[in-house]
Amino acid sequence: MIHGFVIALLCLLNVGIALLLSPLYEGILRKMKAALHSRIGPPVTQPYWDLLKLLGKEDLRSVGGAAYASLPPLALGSVLLLATMTPMGGAAPLSFAGDMIVLLYVAAMGAVLIMLCGFASGSPYAYVGSSREMMMALSVEPTLAIALCVGAFKAKSLALYSMTAFQASNGPSISMAIAGLAFFLALQAQAGKLPFDIAEADQEIMGGPLVEQSGPRLALLRWTMWTRQLVLAFLLVEVFLPWPHFGALAFDLPASGIKVLAVLLLVGLVDVVNPRLRIDQAMGYFARLALSGLSALAFAVIGK
């Protein structure tokens, strides 16, 4: 019973970190982007105010139905489930409930639910945005899977805790460095940042899957996207950059938070200095990215 209580507390900790820090990190990214554009920009707390404002607005829907109404909370719930399966300064609270394969399914769930929300809205712009999101997901998800497979092969285990422990104790390697770089480049697309914001493309399809969303529904979907970005960044630093590793949650969690911030700032920097790619250019890029992941797997097989 005590063990179950500890697991519940750790789940609440991971969920709290994901929910509360994701708007803060998004605010820091906005501030950095404004500084690079020589603007003052909004305060770092602006995403919190945006969420509060949207949550207080009227819930207007383009279509009715219980299924359509349930998609935004389900999308946020799926990302919070992903947070409980992702190590954040220590072993994931629900690591016993599934390995890397389950985590990849849960990671894809949030994107799929956002796509379904766009398809169900009845808007042609949302339909196009969701179609683009589907193409992006089908192109990027294999790279994430291959990168994590490199860690699994090195650790001889599909458990994320084993991958993190192996990497922390054995130090950097060629295969893990290449796989980590591929994961980071895939994270750029997963976060919907330039040059891969093809699904939203404000100048083309006015927000993509979210064009018909407003009020509380839009708040939940934006929160979902920010939280997913944060959780995947935690996954990157825990599996591929676990150093320094102190062996105590009180020290490892702040260290991981700093590394996640550094990763997201780099994501924001790439977002500022790159123009949007065309769909065909993005597909070719993701194909090359998957090949780099396979090269990392080849290095892992020969022990490098």
VEXDREN-669937 format. One line per 10 residues: number of its first residue (from 1); for each residue x, y, z of N, C-alpha, C. Coordinates in nm, 2 decimals. Layout:
REM VEXDREN-669937
NUM) X,Y,Z,X,Y,Z,X,Y,Z  ...
This chain:
REM VEXDREN-669937
1) 0.08,-0.12,0.00,0.00,0.00,0.00,0.09,0.13,0.00  0.19,0.12,0.08,0.29,0.24,0.08,0.35,0.26,-0.05  0.39,0.15,-0.12,0.45,0.16,-0.25,0.35,0.22,-0.35  0.23,0.18,-0.34,0.13,0.24,-0.43,0.11,0.39,-0.41  0.11,0.43,-0.28,0.10,0.57,-0.24,0.22,0.65,-0.30  0.34,0.60,-0.29,0.46,0.66,-0.35,0.44,0.68,-0.50  0.40,0.58,-0.57,0.38,0.58,-0.71,0.28,0.69,-0.75  0.17,0.70,-0.67,0.07,0.80,-0.69,0.12,0.94,-0.68  0.21,0.96,-0.57,0.27,1.09,-0.55,0.36,1.13,-0.67  0.44,1.03,-0.71,0.53,1.06,-0.82,0.46,1.09,-0.95
11) 0.34,1.02,-0.97,0.26,1.05,-1.09,0.21,1.19,-1.08  0.16,1.23,-0.96,0.12,1.37,-0.95,0.23,1.47,-0.97  0.35,1.44,-0.93,0.47,1.52,-0.95,0.49,1.54,-1.10  0.50,1.43,-1.17,0.52,1.44,-1.32,0.41,1.52,-1.39  0.29,1.49,-1.35,0.17,1.56,-1.41,0.18,1.71,-1.38  0.21,1.74,-1.25,0.22,1.88,-1.21,0.33,1.96,-1.29  0.45,1.89,-1.30,0.56,1.95,-1.38,0.52,1.97,-1.52  0.45,1.88,-1.58,0.41,1.89,-1.72,0.31,2.00,-1.74  0.21,2.01,-1.65,0.11,2.11,-1.67,0.15,2.25,-1.63  0.23,2.26,-1.53,0.27,2.39,-1.48,0.39,2.45,-1.54
21) 0.49,2.37,-1.58,0.61,2.42,-1.64,0.59,2.45,-1.79  0.51,2.37,-1.86,0.50,2.39,-2.01,0.46,2.53,-2.05  0.36,2.60,-1.99,0.33,2.74,-2.03,0.45,2.83,-1.99  0.52,2.80,-1.88,0.64,2.89,-1.85,0.75,2.88,-1.95  0.78,2.75,-1.99,0.88,2.73,-2.10,0.84,2.79,-2.23  0.71,2.78,-2.26,0.66,2.85,-2.38,0.67,3.00,-2.37  0.65,3.06,-2.26,0.67,3.20,-2.24,0.81,3.24,-2.25  0.90,3.16,-2.20,1.05,3.19,-2.22,1.08,3.18,-2.37  1.03,3.09,-2.44,1.06,3.08,-2.59,1.01,3.20,-2.66  0.89,3.25,-2.62,0.83,3.37,-2.69,0.92,3.49,-2.66
31) 0.97,3.50,-2.53,1.05,3.61,-2.50,1.18,3.61,-2.57  1.24,3.49,-2.59,1.37,3.48,-2.66,1.34,3.51,-2.81  1.23,3.47,-2.87,1.20,3.50,-3.01,1.19,3.65,-3.03  1.12,3.71,-2.93,1.10,3.86,-2.94,1.24,3.93,-2.93  1.32,3.88,-2.84,1.46,3.95,-2.83,1.54,3.93,-2.96  1.53,3.82,-3.02,1.60,3.80,-3.15,1.54,3.88,-3.26  1.41,3.92,-3.25,1.35,4.01,-3.35,1.36,4.15,-3.31  1.44,4.18,-3.20,1.46,4.32,-3.15,1.32,4.38,-3.10  1.24,4.30,-3.04,1.12,4.34,-2.98,1.12,4.32,-2.83  1.03,4.39,-2.76,1.02,4.36,-2.61,0.95,4.23,-2.59
41) 0.84,4.21,-2.66,0.77,4.08,-2.64,0.69,4.08,-2.52  0.60,3.97,-2.51,0.52,3.96,-2.39,0.59,3.91,-2.27  0.54,3.92,-2.15,0.61,3.87,-2.03,0.61,3.71,-2.04  0.70,3.65,-1.97,0.71,3.51,-1.97,0.58,3.44,-1.92  0.51,3.51,-1.84,0.38,3.46,-1.78,0.26,3.47,-1.88  0.28,3.52,-2.00,0.17,3.55,-2.09,0.09,3.42,-2.12  0.16,3.30,-2.15,0.08,3.18,-2.17,-0.02,3.14,-2.07  0.02,3.17,-1.94,-0.08,3.14,-1.83,-0.20,3.23,-1.84  -0.18,3.36,-1.87,-0.29,3.45,-1.89,-0.37,3.41,-2.01  -0.31,3.37,-2.12,-0.38,3.32,-2.24,-0.47,3.21,-2.20
51) -0.42,3.11,-2.13,-0.50,2.99,-2.09,-0.62,3.03,-2.00  -0.59,3.12,-1.90,-0.70,3.17,-1.82,-0.81,3.24,-1.89  -0.77,3.32,-1.99,-0.86,3.40,-2.07,-0.95,3.31,-2.15  -0.89,3.21,-2.22,-0.96,3.12,-2.31,-1.05,3.03,-2.22  -1.00,2.98,-2.11,-1.09,2.90,-2.02,-1.21,2.97,-1.97  -1.21,3.10,-1.97,-1.32,3.18,-1.92,-1.42,3.22,-2.03  -1.38,3.19,-2.15,-1.47,3.23,-2.26,-1.58,3.13,-2.29  -1.68,3.17,-2.37,-1.79,3.08,-2.40,-1.74,2.97,-2.49  -1.80,2.85,-2.47,-1.76,2.73,-2.54,-1.84,2.72,-2.67  -1.79,2.78,-2.78,-1.85,2.78,-2.91,-1.80,2.66,-2.99
61) -1.89,2.59,-3.05,-1.85,2.47,-3.13,-1.90,2.48,-3.27  -1.82,2.43,-3.37,-1.87,2.43,-3.50,-1.96,2.32,-3.53  -1.95,2.21,-3.46,-2.04,2.10,-3.47,-2.07,2.05,-3.33  -2.17,1.96,-3.32,-2.21,1.91,-3.20,-2.17,1.76,-3.18  -2.22,1.70,-3.07,-2.18,1.56,-3.05,-2.09,1.54,-2.94  -2.11,1.43,-2.86,-2.03,1.40,-2.75,-1.88,1.37,-2.79  -1.87,1.30,-2.90,-1.74,1.26,-2.94,-1.65,1.38,-2.97  -1.70,1.47,-3.04,-1.63,1.60,-3.08,-1.60,1.67,-2.95  -1.69,1.68,-2.86,-1.67,1.76,-2.73,-1.56,1.70,-2.65  -1.54,1.56,-2.65,-1.45,1.50,-2.56,-1.31,1.50,-2.62
71) -1.28,1.53,-2.74,-1.15,1.52,-2.80,-1.04,1.61,-2.73  -1.07,1.74,-2.71,-0.96,1.82,-2.64,-0.92,1.77,-2.50  -1.02,1.74,-2.41,-0.97,1.68,-2.28,-0.90,1.55,-2.30  -0.94,1.46,-2.39,-0.88,1.34,-2.42,-0.73,1.36,-2.46  -0.71,1.46,-2.55,-0.58,1.49,-2.60,-0.49,1.53,-2.49  -0.54,1.62,-2.40,-0.46,1.66,-2.29,-0.43,1.54,-2.19  -0.53,1.46,-2.17,-0.51,1.34,-2.08,-0.41,1.25,-2.14  -0.41,1.23,-2.27,-0.31,1.14,-2.33,-0.17,1.19,-2.30  -0.15,1.32,-2.31,-0.01,1.38,-2.29,0.03,1.36,-2.14  -0.07,1.38,-2.05,-0.04,1.37,-1.91,-0.01,1.22,-1.88
81) -0.07,1.13,-1.95,-0.04,0.99,-1.93,0.10,0.96,-1.98  0.14,1.03,-2.09,0.28,1.02,-2.14,0.38,1.07,-2.04  0.34,1.18,-1.97,0.43,1.23,-1.87,0.45,1.14,-1.75  0.35,1.06,-1.71,0.37,0.96,-1.61,0.46,0.84,-1.65  0.48,0.82,-1.78,0.56,0.71,-1.83,0.70,0.76,-1.88  0.72,0.89,-1.86,0.85,0.95,-1.90,0.93,0.98,-1.78  1.06,0.94,-1.77,1.15,0.98,-1.66,1.17,1.13,-1.65  1.16,1.18,-1.54,1.18,1.33,-1.51,1.27,1.34,-1.39  1.40,1.32,-1.41,1.49,1.33,-1.29,1.50,1.19,-1.22  1.42,1.10,-1.26,1.42,0.96,-1.19,1.34,0.87,-1.28
91) 1.32,0.75,-1.23,1.25,0.65,-1.30,1.10,0.70,-1.32  1.04,0.67,-1.43,0.91,0.71,-1.46,0.81,0.64,-1.36  0.71,0.71,-1.30,0.63,0.64,-1.21,0.55,0.52,-1.26  0.51,0.53,-1.39,0.44,0.42,-1.45,0.52,0.33,-1.54  0.65,0.33,-1.51,0.74,0.25,-1.60,0.71,0.10,-1.60  0.65,0.06,-1.49,0.61,-0.08,-1.48,0.49,-0.12,-1.57  0.42,-0.01,-1.62,0.29,-0.03,-1.69,0.32,-0.05,-1.84  0.44,-0.02,-1.89,0.47,-0.04,-2.03,0.62,0.00,-2.06  0.67,-0.05,-2.17,0.81,-0.02,-2.21,0.81,0.09,-2.32  0.92,0.09,-2.39,0.94,0.19,-2.50,0.83,0.18,-2.60
101) 0.78,0.06,-2.63,0.68,0.04,-2.74,0.55,0.11,-2.69  0.51,0.08,-2.57,0.39,0.14,-2.52,0.40,0.30,-2.51  0.52,0.35,-2.47,0.54,0.49,-2.47,0.52,0.55,-2.61  0.57,0.49,-2.71,0.56,0.54,-2.85,0.41,0.55,-2.89  0.33,0.45,-2.85,0.19,0.45,-2.88,0.12,0.57,-2.81  0.15,0.58,-2.68,0.09,0.69,-2.61,0.14,0.83,-2.66  0.27,0.84,-2.70,0.32,0.96,-2.76,0.24,1.00,-2.88  0.21,0.90,-2.96,0.14,0.93,-3.09,-0.01,0.96,-3.07  -0.06,0.92,-2.95,-0.21,0.94,-2.93,-0.25,1.08,-2.93  -0.17,1.17,-2.86,-0.21,1.31,-2.86,-0.22,1.37,-2.99
111) -0.12,1.35,-3.08,-0.12,1.40,-3.22,-0.24,1.35,-3.29  -0.28,1.22,-3.28,-0.39,1.16,-3.35,-0.52,1.23,-3.30  -0.54,1.25,-3.17,-0.66,1.31,-3.12,-0.67,1.46,-3.17  -0.56,1.53,-3.18,-0.57,1.66,-3.24,-0.61,1.66,-3.39  -0.56,1.56,-3.46,-0.60,1.54,-3.60,-0.75,1.51,-3.61  -0.80,1.42,-3.52,-0.94,1.39,-3.53,-1.02,1.51,-3.49  -0.97,1.60,-3.41,-1.05,1.72,-3.37,-1.06,1.81,-3.49  -0.96,1.82,-3.57,-0.96,1.90,-3.70,-1.05,1.84,-3.80  -1.04,1.70,-3.82,-1.13,1.64,-3.91,-1.28,1.65,-3.88  -1.31,1.65,-3.75,-1.45,1.65,-3.70,-1.51,1.79,-3.70
121) -1.42,1.89,-3.71,-1.47,2.03,-3.70,-1.56,2.07,-3.82  -1.54,2.00,-3.94,-1.62,2.04,-4.05,-1.56,2.15,-4.14  -1.44,2.20,-4.10,-1.38,2.31,-4.17,-1.28,2.26,-4.28  -1.29,2.31,-4.40,-1.19,2.26,-4.50,-1.05,2.29,-4.46  -1.03,2.41,-4.40,-0.89,2.45,-4.35,-0.84,2.35,-4.25  -0.93,2.32,-4.15,-0.89,2.22,-4.05,-0.86,2.08,-4.11  -0.94,2.05,-4.21,-0.92,1.92,-4.28,-0.78,1.91,-4.34  -0.75,2.02,-4.41,-0.62,2.03,-4.48,-0.51,2.02,-4.37  -0.52,2.10,-4.26,-0.42,2.10,-4.16,-0.41,1.96,-4.09  -0.52,1.89,-4.07,-0.51,1.76,-4.01,-0.44,1.66,-4.10
131) -0.47,1.68,-4.23,-0.41,1.59,-4.33,-0.26,1.61,-4.33  -0.22,1.74,-4.32,-0.07,1.76,-4.32,-0.01,1.71,-4.19  -0.09,1.73,-4.08,-0.04,1.67,-3.95,-0.02,1.52,-3.96  -0.11,1.45,-4.03,-0.10,1.31,-4.04,0.03,1.27,-4.12  0.05,1.34,-4.23,0.17,1.32,-4.31,0.30,1.34,-4.23  0.30,1.45,-4.15,0.41,1.48,-4.06,0.44,1.37,-3.96  0.33,1.32,-3.90,0.34,1.22,-3.80,0.39,1.09,-3.85  0.34,1.05,-3.97,0.38,0.93,-4.03,0.53,0.94,-4.08  0.58,1.06,-4.10,0.72,1.07,-4.14,0.81,1.09,-4.02  0.77,1.15,-3.91,0.85,1.18,-3.79,0.86,1.06,-3.69
141) 0.74,1.00,-3.67,0.74,0.90,-3.56,0.84,0.79,-3.58  0.86,0.74,-3.71,0.97,0.64,-3.72,1.10,0.68,-3.68  1.14,0.81,-3.69,1.27,0.86,-3.64,1.28,0.85,-3.49  1.17,0.89,-3.42,1.17,0.87,-3.28,1.18,0.73,-3.24  1.11,0.64,-3.30,1.12,0.50,-3.27,1.26,0.44,-3.29  1.32,0.48,-3.41,1.46,0.43,-3.44,1.56,0.48,-3.34  1.55,0.61,-3.30,1.64,0.67,-3.20,1.63,0.60,-3.07  1.51,0.57,-3.02,1.49,0.50,-2.90,1.54,0.35,-2.91  1.52,0.29,-3.03,1.57,0.16,-3.05,1.72,0.15,-3.03  1.79,0.25,-3.07,1.94,0.25,-3.05,1.97,0.24,-2.90
151) 1.89,0.32,-2.82,1.91,0.31,-2.67,1.88,0.18,-2.62  1.77,0.12,-2.67,1.72,-0.01,-2.62,1.83,-0.12,-2.66  1.89,-0.11,-2.78,1.99,-0.21,-2.82,2.11,-0.20,-2.74  2.15,-0.07,-2.70,2.27,-0.06,-2.62,2.25,-0.11,-2.48  2.13,-0.08,-2.43,2.10,-0.13,-2.29,2.05,-0.27,-2.28  2.02,-0.33,-2.40,1.97,-0.47,-2.40,1.83,-0.48,-2.33  1.76,-0.37,-2.33,1.63,-0.37,-2.27,1.54,-0.26,-2.33  1.41,-0.28,-2.33,1.31,-0.19,-2.38,1.26,-0.09,-2.27  1.31,-0.11,-2.15,1.27,-0.03,-2.04,1.35,0.11,-2.04  1.28,0.22,-2.03,1.34,0.35,-2.04,1.44,0.37,-1.92
161) 1.41,0.31,-1.81,1.50,0.33,-1.69,1.63,0.26,-1.72  1.62,0.14,-1.79,1.75,0.07,-1.82,1.83,0.15,-1.92  1.76,0.21,-2.02,1.84,0.29,-2.12,1.91,0.41,-2.05  1.83,0.48,-1.96,1.89,0.59,-1.89,2.01,0.55,-1.80  1.99,0.44,-1.73,2.10,0.39,-1.64,2.22,0.35,-1.72  2.20,0.29,-1.83,2.31,0.24,-1.92,2.39,0.36,-1.97  2.31,0.46,-2.02,2.38,0.58,-2.08,2.45,0.66,-1.97  2.39,0.67,-1.85,2.46,0.74,-1.74,2.58,0.68,-1.70  2.59,0.55,-1.69,2.70,0.47,-1.64,2.81,0.45,-1.75  2.78,0.44,-1.87,2.87,0.41,-1.98,2.92,0.53,-2.06
171) 2.86,0.64,-2.04,2.91,0.76,-2.11,2.87,0.77,-2.26  2.91,0.88,-2.32,2.87,0.90,-2.46,2.92,0.79,-2.56  2.85,0.78,-2.67,2.90,0.69,-2.77,2.86,0.74,-2.91  2.92,0.70,-3.01,2.89,0.75,-3.15,2.74,0.72,-3.18  2.69,0.60,-3.16,2.56,0.57,-3.19,2.45,0.65,-3.12  2.48,0.67,-2.99,2.38,0.74,-2.91,2.38,0.89,-2.94  2.50,0.94,-2.98,2.51,1.08,-3.02,2.43,1.11,-3.15  2.45,1.02,-3.24,2.37,1.03,-3.37,2.22,1.02,-3.35  2.19,0.92,-3.26,2.04,0.90,-3.23,1.99,1.01,-3.16  2.06,1.07,-3.06,2.01,1.19,-2.99,1.99,1.31,-3.08
181) 2.08,1.33,-3.18,2.07,1.44,-3.27,1.94,1.42,-3.36  1.92,1.29,-3.40,1.80,1.26,-3.48,1.68,1.29,-3.40  1.68,1.25,-3.27,1.56,1.27,-3.19,1.54,1.42,-3.17  1.64,1.50,-3.15,1.62,1.64,-3.14,1.56,1.71,-3.27  1.62,1.67,-3.38,1.56,1.72,-3.51,1.42,1.68,-3.53  1.38,1.56,-3.48,1.24,1.52,-3.49,1.16,1.60,-3.39  1.22,1.63,-3.28,1.14,1.71,-3.18,1.10,1.85,-3.24  1.18,1.90,-3.32,1.15,2.03,-3.39,1.02,2.02,-3.46  1.00,1.91,-3.53,0.87,1.89,-3.60,0.76,1.85,-3.51  0.79,1.77,-3.40,0.69,1.74,-3.31,0.63,1.86,-3.23
191) 0.72,1.96,-3.21,0.68,2.08,-3.14,0.60,2.18,-3.24  0.60,2.15,-3.37,0.53,2.23,-3.46,0.60,2.37,-3.49  0.73,2.37,-3.47,0.81,2.49,-3.49,0.86,2.50,-3.63  0.89,2.62,-3.67,0.96,2.64,-3.80,1.09,2.56,-3.80  1.13,2.50,-3.91,1.06,2.51,-4.05,0.95,2.40,-4.07  0.90,2.35,-3.96,0.80,2.24,-3.98,0.66,2.27,-3.92  0.62,2.40,-3.92,0.49,2.43,-3.88,0.39,2.42,-3.99  0.41,2.32,-4.08,0.33,2.30,-4.20,0.19,2.28,-4.17  0.16,2.21,-4.06,0.02,2.17,-4.03,-0.06,2.29,-3.99  0.00,2.39,-3.92,-0.07,2.51,-3.88,-0.06,2.62,-3.99
201) 0.06,2.65,-4.03,0.08,2.74,-4.15,-0.02,2.86,-4.15  0.00,2.95,-4.06,-0.10,3.06,-4.04,-0.13,3.14,-4.17  -0.02,3.16,-4.25,-0.04,3.24,-4.37,-0.11,3.16,-4.48  -0.12,3.03,-4.47,-0.18,2.95,-4.57,-0.32,2.89,-4.53  -0.33,2.83,-4.42,-0.45,2.76,-4.38,-0.50,2.81,-4.24  -0.45,2.93,-4.20,-0.51,2.99,-4.08,-0.52,2.91,-3.95  -0.42,2.84,-3.92,-0.42,2.76,-3.79,-0.44,2.62,-3.81  -0.46,2.57,-3.92,-0.47,2.42,-3.95,-0.58,2.35,-3.86  -0.54,2.25,-3.79,-0.64,2.17,-3.71,-0.71,2.25,-3.61  -0.66,2.36,-3.56,-0.72,2.44,-3.45,-0.80,2.56,-3.50
211) -0.82,2.57,-3.64,-0.88,2.69,-3.69,-1.03,2.71,-3.64  -1.10,2.60,-3.61,-1.24,2.61,-3.56,-1.25,2.61,-3.41  -1.14,2.60,-3.34,-1.14,2.59,-3.19,-1.13,2.72,-3.13  -1.21,2.74,-3.02,-1.21,2.86,-2.94,-1.24,2.83,-2.80  -1.22,2.94,-2.71,-1.25,2.92,-2.57,-1.18,2.81,-2.50  -1.25,2.74,-2.41,-1.19,2.63,-2.34,-1.13,2.52,-2.42  -1.19,2.49,-2.54,-1.14,2.38,-2.62,-1.00,2.42,-2.68  -0.99,2.55,-2.72,-0.86,2.60,-2.77,-0.75,2.60,-2.66  -0.80,2.63,-2.54,-0.70,2.64,-2.43,-0.65,2.50,-2.40  -0.74,2.39,-2.40,-0.69,2.26,-2.38,-0.60,2.21,-2.49
221) -0.63,2.24,-2.61,-0.55,2.19,-2.72,-0.41,2.26,-2.72  -0.41,2.39,-2.69,-0.28,2.46,-2.68,-0.20,2.40,-2.57  -0.26,2.38,-2.46,-0.19,2.32,-2.34,-0.14,2.19,-2.37  -0.22,2.11,-2.45,-0.17,1.98,-2.50,-0.04,1.99,-2.58  -0.04,2.08,-2.67,0.08,2.09,-2.76,0.20,2.14,-2.68  0.18,2.23,-2.59,0.30,2.28,-2.50,0.35,2.17,-2.41  0.25,2.10,-2.35,0.29,1.99,-2.26,0.36,1.88,-2.34  0.31,1.84,-2.45,0.38,1.74,-2.53,0.52,1.77,-2.57  0.54,1.90,-2.61,0.67,1.95,-2.64,0.77,1.94,-2.52  0.72,1.97,-2.40,0.80,1.96,-2.28,0.83,1.82,-2.24
231) 0.73,1.73,-2.25,0.75,1.59,-2.21,0.85,1.52,-2.31  0.84,1.55,-2.44,0.93,1.49,-2.53,1.08,1.54,-2.51  1.09,1.67,-2.47,1.22,1.72,-2.44,1.28,1.65,-2.32  1.19,1.62,-2.22,1.24,1.55,-2.10,1.29,1.41,-2.14  1.21,1.35,-2.23,1.25,1.21,-2.28,1.39,1.22,-2.35  1.41,1.32,-2.43,1.54,1.34,-2.50,1.65,1.35,-2.40  1.64,1.44,-2.30,1.76,1.46,-2.21,1.78,1.35,-2.11  1.67,1.27,-2.08,1.68,1.16,-1.98,1.75,1.04,-2.05  1.71,1.02,-2.17,1.77,0.90,-2.24,1.90,0.92,-2.30  1.92,1.04,-2.37,2.04,1.06,-2.44,2.14,1.16,-2.37
241) 2.10,1.24,-2.28,2.18,1.33,-2.21,2.16,1.32,-2.06  2.18,1.21,-1.99,2.15,1.19,-1.85,2.25,1.25,-1.76  2.35,1.31,-1.80,2.46,1.36,-1.72,2.43,1.51,-1.68  2.47,1.56,-1.56,2.52,1.48,-1.45,2.41,1.40,-1.38  2.44,1.28,-1.33,2.34,1.20,-1.27,2.39,1.18,-1.12  2.30,1.24,-1.03,2.34,1.24,-0.89,2.28,1.13,-0.81  2.17,1.06,-0.87,2.11,0.95,-0.80,2.01,0.99,-0.70  1.97,1.12,-0.69,1.87,1.17,-0.60,1.78,1.26,-0.67  1.65,1.24,-0.66,1.55,1.32,-0.73,1.56,1.47,-0.70  1.59,1.51,-0.58,1.60,1.65,-0.55,1.71,1.72,-0.63
251) 1.81,1.65,-0.68,1.91,1.71,-0.76,1.90,1.68,-0.91  1.85,1.56,-0.94,1.84,1.52,-1.08,1.73,1.60,-1.15  1.62,1.62,-1.08,1.50,1.69,-1.14,1.54,1.83,-1.18  1.60,1.92,-1.09,1.64,2.05,-1.14,1.74,2.05,-1.25  1.83,1.95,-1.25,1.93,1.94,-1.35,1.86,1.91,-1.49  1.77,1.82,-1.48,1.69,1.78,-1.60,1.61,1.90,-1.65  1.55,1.98,-1.56,1.47,2.09,-1.60,1.56,2.20,-1.67  1.68,2.22,-1.63,1.77,2.31,-1.69,1.81,2.26,-1.83  1.84,2.13,-1.84,1.87,2.07,-1.97,1.76,2.08,-2.07  1.64,2.06,-2.02,1.52,2.07,-2.10,1.50,2.21,-2.15
261) 1.52,2.31,-2.06,1.51,2.45,-2.11,1.62,2.48,-2.21  1.74,2.43,-2.20,1.84,2.45,-2.30,1.80,2.39,-2.44  1.74,2.27,-2.43,1.69,2.20,-2.55,1.58,2.29,-2.62  1.49,2.33,-2.54,1.38,2.41,-2.60,1.42,2.54,-2.65  1.52,2.61,-2.58,1.57,2.73,-2.64,1.64,2.71,-2.77  1.71,2.60,-2.79,1.77,2.56,-2.91,1.66,2.54,-3.02  1.55,2.47,-2.98,1.44,2.46,-3.07,1.38,2.59,-3.11  1.37,2.68,-3.01,1.32,2.82,-3.05,1.41,2.89,-3.14  1.54,2.88,-3.12,1.64,2.94,-3.21,1.63,2.89,-3.35  1.62,2.76,-3.37,1.59,2.71,-3.50,1.47,2.76,-3.56
271) 1.36,2.78,-3.48,1.24,2.83,-3.52,1.25,2.97,-3.58  1.33,3.05,-3.51,1.35,3.19,-3.55,1.42,3.21,-3.68  1.53,3.13,-3.70,1.62,3.16,-3.82,1.59,3.08,-3.94  1.48,3.00,-3.94,1.45,2.92,-4.06,1.31,2.95,-4.12  1.30,2.95,-4.25,1.17,2.97,-4.31,1.09,2.83,-4.32  0.97,2.84,-4.34,0.89,2.72,-4.35,0.92,2.64,-4.47  0.94,2.51,-4.46,0.96,2.42,-4.57,0.83,2.38,-4.64  0.84,2.35,-4.77,0.73,2.30,-4.84,0.71,2.15,-4.80  0.59,2.10,-4.82,0.56,1.96,-4.78,0.66,1.86,-4.84  0.69,1.88,-4.97,0.78,1.78,-5.04,0.92,1.79,-4.98
281) 0.96,1.92,-4.95,1.09,1.94,-4.89,1.10,1.87,-4.75  0.99,1.89,-4.67,0.99,1.83,-4.54,0.99,1.68,-4.54  0.92,1.62,-4.64,0.92,1.47,-4.65,1.06,1.42,-4.69  1.13,1.49,-4.78,1.26,1.45,-4.81,1.36,1.46,-4.69  1.34,1.57,-4.61,1.42,1.59,-4.49,1.40,1.48,-4.39  1.27,1.44,-4.37,1.24,1.33,-4.27,1.30,1.20,-4.32  1.30,1.17,-4.45,1.35,1.05,-4.50,1.50,1.04,-4.47  1.57,1.15,-4.49,1.72,1.16,-4.46,1.74,1.15,-4.31  1.65,1.20,-4.23,1.66,1.19,-4.09,1.64,1.05,-4.04  1.55,0.98,-4.10,1.53,0.83,-4.07,1.65,0.75,-4.10
291) 1.72,0.79,-4.22,1.84,0.72,-4.26,1.95,0.74,-4.16  1.96,0.87,-4.10,2.06,0.89,-4.00,2.04,0.81,-3.88  1.91,0.79,-3.84,1.87,0.71,-3.73,1.92,0.56,-3.75  1.90,0.52,-3.87,1.94,0.38,-3.91,2.09,0.37,-3.90  2.16,0.47,-3.94,2.31,0.47,-3.93,2.35,0.46,-3.79  2.28,0.53,-3.70,2.31,0.52,-3.55,2.28,0.37,-3.50  2.18,0.31,-3.55,2.15,0.18,-3.52,2.26,0.08,-3.57  2.31,0.11,-3.69,2.42,0.03,-3.74,2.55,0.04,-3.65  2.58,0.16,-3.61,2.69,0.18,-3.52,2.67,0.11,-3.39  2.54,0.11,-3.34,2.52,0.04,-3.21,2.54,-0.11,-3.23
301) 2.50,-0.17,-3.35,2.52,-0.31,-3.37,2.67,-0.35,-3.37  2.75,-0.26,-3.42,2.90,-0.30,-3.42,2.97,-0.25,-3.29  2.89,-0.20,-3.20,2.94,-0.17,-3.06,3.00,-0.03,-3.05  2.97,0.06,-3.13,3.02,0.20,-3.13,2.92,0.29,-3.06
